[in-house]
Amino acid sequence: MALPGRAQVVVIGGGVVGCSVAYHLAQRGVTDVAVIEQRKLTHGSTWHAAGLIGQLRGTASLTGLIRASVATYAGLEARTGYATGWRAAGSLRVAASEERWTELRRMAALGTSFGLEVSLLSPGDAKELFPLLNDSGLHGAVYLPSDGYADPSQLTQSLAAGARAAGVRIIQDCRVQGFAGGNGQLDNGRGGSAREDNGRITAVLTERGPVECETVVNATGMWGAATARMAGAGIAVTAVEHQYVVTERRPDISPDLPTLRDPDARVYLKPEGGALVVGGWEQGTRAPWKEIPADFGPELFPPDHERFAPLAEATANRIPAFGELGIQSWINGPIPFTPDGEPLIGRADEAANLFHCCGFSAGIAGAGGAGAAVANWVADGDPGLDLAGLDPRRFGPRYRAPDLLAKSAVDAYGSYYSLSDPEGRR
Ligand SMILES: Cc1cc2nc3c(=O)[nH]c(=O)nc-3n(C[C@H](O)[C@H](O)[C@H](O)COP(=O)(O)OP(=O)(O)OC[C@H]3O[C@@H](n4cnc5c(N)ncnc54)[C@H](O)[C@@H]3O)c2cc1C
């Protein structure tokens, strides 16, 4: 599609988050929108995500965000005519220790107070829902019938289709290289900032020319910090390696199995086409880059068998069938990570009309709600959700230094399923 010379809102990044922002803007009647993607839609982190969507989080705002995602995904296919792979198969989270069971009961109470339907199950009841489960040593489980999973690429294309149908322009193979400020002075990262030009971005500068605009949304995932820097802004996001495997098929792996999380074993599972997808949050993952390469796209890293081995062993203990099945495919991809593992959503200090919406470690789960929030913010001046805890400004310049950023992201990744303290965020 030809690059428009002007759009009311420019969304940079055509992953699940950028497409969701565009879709929701269109739903709100803001249709003069251009999504600019440097490659093809989904060619960042989105295409290789596992697609689990779990709403039970430790804070009202994160839970609210993902609840809004589920509300969007549930009706999306009917609205756009494009499949999403969304299946409300439910989710189980099991407790293999007394401390975890206490945590799960607390989370269940919190989830109920947020309006979610949450049940506490005995190990036997959990096994009934997930017959492949070895329930020995379990203290109980939490079940959320409204959780589920989606196909990340289909979901993104469906959001894009809904946005396009309302008039949003989606431009692919076009890299954003900088911004122009109020007086037309260019800022392409070689000094100066939008702030010097009265604090507003007036045009997004792409390799195919400028697009004048009123509002810019930075939805560039793990490239979020590089995009921010073009506007003289600083945010703390990098990428770390994350892996999952897809097993061979087995007749008793039904698509209606709930997703399963065993946080004590650090693993998660979902059914996929008669096979199991198994991933996890191990200690000591790798932060491969100090600076995310601009030319990195849909590529993957080679499998890291050694890092996956403890997760595989723990899974085989909890799901004995896993130990009997061969591995059909292996995904090791970059996942955006911030120092606390949660996304960056909010206005940039440095440019009054720039919103950041990036750094999602669970962007398939979060995109629906985040897109709706940013669209509300643009349309009404208010996101309609309490996003204070996700404000990009929670990390000062110290956290943007590449070494500390990499270390804190690796640590946050390794503690993704750690027991939270009662005042904790998860
Ligand atoms: C192995 C693995 C499993 C995962 N499993 C899950 C899961 O089960 N559930 C879940 O919720 N999440 C999961 N994730 C995380 C999920 O993939 C990400 O959170 C999500 O894809 C982020 O979406 P995004 O749109 O923010 O980023 P991206 O998909 O990376 O999109 C950003 C886009 O911006 C574009 N871009 C960057 N810079 C520019 C520029 N200058 N100009 C133009 N375009 C630009 C990029 O090309 C890219 O397409 C997983 C991740 C991995 C690696």
The ligand as an ORCA input file, in Angstrom:
! r2SCAN-3c Opt
* xyz 0 1
  C       8.852    -18.476     22.412
  C       7.848    -17.417     22.808
  C       6.606    -17.794     23.315
  C       5.673    -16.814     23.703
  N       4.454    -17.208     24.181
  C       3.541    -16.285     24.538
  C       2.255    -16.689     25.025
  O       1.958    -17.871     25.131
  N       1.370    -15.713     25.379
  C       1.679    -14.393     25.274
  O       0.845    -13.563     25.632
  N       2.886    -13.993     24.812
  C       3.819    -14.893     24.447
  N       5.045    -14.492     23.977
  C       5.340    -13.070     23.925
  C       4.794    -12.432     22.658
  O       5.429    -13.012     21.531
  C       5.063    -10.923     22.665
  O       4.685    -10.369     23.900
  C       4.266    -10.221     21.574
  O       4.434    -10.846     20.338
  C       4.679     -8.759     21.487
  O       3.938     -8.175     20.443
  P       4.332     -6.743     19.898
  O       3.336     -6.395     18.851
  O       4.517     -5.817     21.027
  O       5.793     -6.946     19.290
  P       6.246     -7.519     17.869
  O       5.422     -8.665     17.433
  O       7.713     -7.725     17.932
  O       5.906     -6.313     16.895
  C       6.692     -5.143     16.831
  C       6.825     -4.793     15.363
  O       7.474     -3.527     15.238
  C       8.195     -3.553     14.032
  N       9.178     -2.466     14.072
  C      10.217     -2.332     14.933
  N      10.903     -1.217     14.677
  C      10.294     -0.627     13.604
  C      10.555      0.552     12.859
  N      11.577      1.375     13.152
  N       9.742      0.857     11.819
  C       8.687      0.051     11.520
  N       8.396     -1.082     12.191
  C       9.186     -1.416     13.231
  C       8.813     -4.947     14.031
  O       9.203     -5.357     12.735
  C       7.695     -5.794     14.608
  O       6.911     -6.428     13.624
  C       5.999    -15.438     23.580
  C       7.239    -15.069     23.063
  C       8.166    -16.036     22.685
  C       9.505    -15.626     22.152
*
